[in-house]
Amino acid sequence: MQNKQSGNTLVIVLMMLLLITIMGTWAIRGAITSLNITTNAQAQALLVQNSDAVFFQLESYTDDAVQIAKLQLDNGMIGFANKPENKGKELVYCLRKNEKENKYNLGKASLVYWQGATLRKNDLGQDGYCKVNKATDFTSDRAAVVTRISARSISEGRKDWGHMYEGGDAETYGGKEIGTIIINATSLIPNLSSASADEINKCIMNYPSVNIVVNGVTKKSVADCLSELNVPFSSQEMEYQLRQVS
């Protein structure tokens, strides 16, 4: 009788251990899921903040006539993108933590565009492309976020330079008109992906920020490439209509 009771006690203890193990497993899985949700939310917030910072900085230039004038020079971001021969071409910059001033000139830019079925990406060199394996190409000392900035003028489906100088017309100002420019900011967190640095770098360099149709085939964008690699990213665009600087 005593042996039978000891056997029953052992079965009950084993069942209790099994229940505790199952409950512990559920708790761990729940904690991991909660941690993943929190991490994803934090990552997305960080990405959006970095992309927004690009637009905040550019918009702050509107109160600085000198800064805007520099951007409209031939070697400035706006001036270059607005040239008729540069339509369809995307000027690319890397938002580097150690570049505080005079960052939007051709000396720090790259150019990517499709010429027929050929991708052109080295016309201005490669200094404008971020490299995720370079510590200096991150937006801060945390080395968490890389931000790719691009500028392009609107070409398809829009009237060329539809917005003129305020208070005048094209003839008054020697036929010179002002158009619309689109700024794209794509921020990504490479360390939250299993993709290699070389794979991510190719995304940044080998694709414009928009899908282009070439010979009936839709070419991938930077966002498409990053999505395929499961790299967390945020891509935002702002359209700016240019006005005269006094």
Protein Blocks (a to p, Z undefined) as FASTA:
>chain_A
ZZmmmmmmmmmmmmmmmmmmmmmmmmmmmmmmmmmmmmmmmmmmmmmmmmmmmmmmmmmm
mmmmklmmmmmmmkbmklmmmpmklgoiacdddddfklmghklcfklcccdddehjaccf
klnojmlpccfkbfklpcbfnomaccdddddddfehpaehkbccehiafklnnopacddd
ddddddddfklpcbdfklmmmmmmmpcfbdcdeehiacddfklmmmmnopacdddddddd
ddddZZ
